[in-house]
Amino acid sequence: MDNAPISFWKIDGESLLGSNGKVLDLWPQPFWYAASARTTYQCGEGRVRPLEFALTLHNVSIGHGLVASLDVLLSGLKLTSNKGGVAADAERLLEDVRANEFPEKPSRLSAYFLNHDRDLAEYRAVAMFRDARQIVFCYLVRNGGRHHFADVGLYEQLEGRPDDRVLAGRYWAEFVPSDPQQYRRLEVLADSALYFPE
């Protein structure tokens, strides 16, 4: 029965149950995701990057709320940062340190960036992205995926310091916030499937 098509999913405690009997394990707390929401393009608009379109939400719709990890969705593509300048330098350094010293961690180039609350997701949708974003809540699927709780403040410190491998290594250490200010710096990288109940 496990190979039968799935027509719906439902949450049961910390499990996600498929209509075909498939069971997935969920992270107990939900997260918030600032999803690209663009669905149209008009001639003359100029250059629009592919990731500005609602790729994730489209795949959520097809999967009855479940979307595969970006590693699966982007399989076979050569991934590079879409950033420029000092931000691109920081991304390259983080990826090099991750690949060489923390290969068990998810790549920032193929991960969903999740937030622990809606307010933080709304803030980051405006502060970090130039395109239209829809804030949606989701659950991280723990089966077969990788995730990392990081301090985005360390990433920001890396901008302009392209050779600071010690600081980059600190980014890949697990970040456990202890106060409201630190929670504002928490970013969750998820190279895993996600479930969007709505």
C-alpha positions, 0 to 999 in steps of 0.5 A: 500500500505504501507505493499507492498515490497519496491523495491527502496527509494528516497530522497525528501528534508528531507524525504525518500520515499519508492516505496510503499508509506512509508515516513521516516524523515531524519536528514538534514545533511548526516554523514559518517560511517566507515563500516566493509568491510570484506567479506571473510575468509581463513582457517588458518587466526586465530580468526576473530570477527563476527563484522569484517564482512560487516554485515551493508553493507550486510543489506544495500544491502538487504534493498535497501539502508536502514538498521535497527537499531542495536537494531533491528538487534541484538535483543535477543543477550546479548551485551558486549563490545569487548574491553579489559582493561581500555577501557572495564572498561570505556564502562562498566561505561558508560553503567551503568550510561546510563542505570541508569541515561540516559535511553533515550540515545542509548547504545554504545553497540548497536549503529552505530558510525557516523562522521560529515565529511569524513576526520574524518571517515577516521581518526577514521577508522585507529585510532580506528579499526583493521579491513578493513573499507569502508567509506560511507555516510548515513542519520540518520532516525529520525523515532523511533530511538535514537541518541546522540551527544557525546564528545569522549574526555570524553570517552578517559578521562574515560579510567583508571578512572573506578569509575568516574561517574561524568565524565561518566555523562558528556559524556551523556550530549549533546555535541555541538562543537563550533570550529574545534578542538571540531568537531574532538571530536564529535561522533554521536551514532545512535540507528536508521535506516540509509539510504545509498544512494550509 
